Amino acid sequence: MKKLIIIILIAAFILFLTNAAQAKPKTKTIYGHSLDGFSRVKIKNNTTENLACYIAINGYKVKFRLPSLRESKWYTATDKRFAYRNFSTWCGYLSQNPEYLKYKLF
């Protein structure tokens, strides 16, 4: 009986008090090419929360807020030598990144 209580207390401690891992929001990165042949990218938000996002290419970073269940606009590279692998994208929850509240909502 004592062992069972100890195991339950340890399980409760692990379950409720440790929050080491945070879930990543469900997004989809969509790549394409413009009519002029330039690579482009946009992000689709598949969650029901607004997200903080950025898209970067060649050191130029665009930060914005992405509404729930919406897509961002297309961001196009400035040189035809850039490909989809040259883009860097990231999205996180606004509650964990409040500094993104000052950026434009798409």
RATATA-V644390 format. One record per residue. N is the residue number from 1. RES is the residue in one letter. PHI is phi in radians with two decimals (NA if undefined). Layout:
BEGIN
N;RES;PHI + N;RES;PHI
END
This chain:
BEGIN
1;M;NA + 2;K;-1.15 + 3;K;-1.14 + 4;L;-1.11 + 5;I;-1.12 + 6;I;-1.12 + 7;I;-1.11 + 8;I;-1.12 + 9;L;-1.13 + 10;I;-1.13 + 11;A;-1.10 + 12;A;-1.13 + 13;F;-1.08 + 14;I;-1.15 + 15;L;-1.24 + 16;F;-1.71 + 17;L;-1.72 + 18;T;-1.80 + 19;N;-2.28 + 20;A;-1.35 + 21;A;-1.82 + 22;Q;-1.90 + 23;A;-1.31 + 24;K;-1.56 + 25;P;-1.16 + 26;K;-1.46 + 27;T;-2.31 + 28;K;-2.30 + 29;T;-1.66 + 30;I;-1.98 + 31;Y;-1.89 + 32;G;-2.90 + 33;H;-2.25 + 34;S;-1.35 + 35;L;-1.13 + 36;D;-1.50 + 37;G;1.66 + 38;F;-1.53 + 39;S;-1.23 + 40;R;-2.56 + 41;V;-2.58 + 42;K;-2.57 + 43;I;-2.05 + 44;K;-1.91 + 45;N;-1.57 + 46;N;-1.79 + 47;T;-1.90 + 48;T;-1.75 + 49;E;-2.14 + 50;N;-1.23 + 51;L;-2.09 + 52;A;-1.72 + 53;C;-2.39 + 54;Y;-2.53 + 55;I;-2.23 + 56;A;-2.27 + 57;I;-2.61 + 58;N;0.92 + 59;G;1.48 + 60;Y;-1.70 + 61;K;-2.07 + 62;V;-1.94 + 63;K;-1.82 + 64;F;-2.80 + 65;R;-1.82 + 66;L;-2.01 + 67;P;-1.14 + 68;S;-1.13 + 69;L;0.95 + 70;R;-2.24 + 71;E;-1.97 + 72;S;-1.36 + 73;K;-1.37 + 74;W;-1.29 + 75;Y;-1.99 + 76;T;-1.88 + 77;A;-1.21 + 78;T;-1.70 + 79;D;-2.43 + 80;K;-1.22 + 81;R;-1.31 + 82;F;-1.32 + 83;A;-2.13 + 84;Y;-1.04 + 85;R;-1.28 + 86;N;-1.48 + 87;F;-1.47 + 88;S;-2.15 + 89;T;-2.22 + 90;W;-2.71 + 91;C;-2.45 + 92;G;-2.53 + 93;Y;-1.32 + 94;L;-1.12 + 95;S;-1.14 + 96;Q;-1.68 + 97;N;-2.32 + 98;P;-1.17 + 99;E;-1.16 + 100;Y;-1.44 + 101;L;-1.12 + 102;K;-1.43 + 103;Y;-1.56 + 104;K;-1.13 + 105;L;-1.70 + 106;F;-1.71
END
